[in-house]
């Protein structure tokens, strides 16, 4: 029986020691898509995920007002990102402005 290519890629990433970096890059790259779906394209353009470390996704935003709006929807944002990542990877979202 053939295994999915994804399984081999995960094994190779673990062996190479880059699995955490790939997960961080994936979490950050999902930000724009998730925010556009929950809010709108403008909100996505005014924010950018810059780091994912130890379960915390750090996001740069243009204003404290926007950070507050995102804070109100933090649980929904985390759930959507975690759904795409598979598992409960993002535990907290931190906003910098």
C-alpha positions in Angstrom: 0.0 0.0 0.0 1.3 3.4 -0.9 1.7 6.1 1.7 0.7 9.7 0.9 3.6 12.0 -0.1 2.8 14.3 2.9 3.9 11.5 5.3 7.3 11.3 3.5 7.7 15.0 3.6 6.9 15.1 7.3 9.4 12.4 8.0 12.1 14.1 5.9 11.4 17.5 7.7 11.8 15.8 11.1 15.0 14.1 10.1 16.4 17.3 8.7 15.5 19.2 11.9 13.3 21.8 10.1 9.8 20.6 11.1 9.3 23.5 13.5 10.5 26.1 11.0 8.1 24.7 8.4 5.2 24.7 10.8 6.0 28.3 11.8 6.2 29.4 8.1 2.8 27.6 7.4 1.2 29.3 10.5 2.4 32.7 9.4 1.4 32.2 5.7 -2.2 31.2 6.7 -2.8 34.5 8.5 -3.8 36.6 5.5 -6.2 34.0 4.2 -7.9 33.5 7.6 -8.2 37.2 8.4 -9.6 37.9 4.9 -12.3 35.3 5.5 -13.2 36.4 9.1 -12.9 40.2 8.5 -12.0 41.5 5.0 -9.2 42.1 2.6 -8.4 45.5 4.1 -7.8 44.0 7.5 -5.6 41.3 6.0 -3.5 44.0 4.3 -3.1 46.0 7.5 -1.6 43.0 9.4 1.0 40.4 9.0 2.0 37.3 11.0 5.7 37.7 11.7 6.6 34.9 14.1 5.3 31.6 15.5 7.2 30.2 18.5 6.2 28.0 21.4 2.5 28.1 20.5 2.3 31.9 20.2 1.6 33.6 16.8 2.9 37.1 16.8 1.2 39.5 14.4 2.2 43.0 13.4 -0.8 45.4 13.0 -1.0 49.0 11.9 -3.1 50.3 14.8 -4.2 49.5 18.3 -7.8 49.6 17.1 -7.2 46.8 14.6 -5.4 44.8 17.3 -8.4 45.2 19.5 -10.8 44.0 16.8 -8.6 40.9 16.3 -8.4 40.4 20.0 -12.2 40.1 20.1 -12.1 37.3 17.5 -8.9 35.6 18.8 -10.6 32.3 19.6 -12.1 32.1 16.1 -8.8 33.0 14.5 -6.9 30.4 16.5 -9.5 27.7 15.7 -9.3 28.4 11.9 -5.5 28.4 11.9 -5.4 25.2 14.0 -7.9 23.6 11.7 -5.7 24.2 8.7 -2.5 23.2 10.6 -4.1 20.1 12.1 -4.1 19.9 15.8 -3.9 22.6 18.5 -0.7 24.3 17.5 -1.6 28.0 18.0 -2.4 28.6 21.7 -2.2 32.4 21.7 -2.1 35.3 19.3 -0.1 38.3 20.3 -0.4 41.6 18.5 2.3 44.3 18.1 1.6 47.7 16.7 
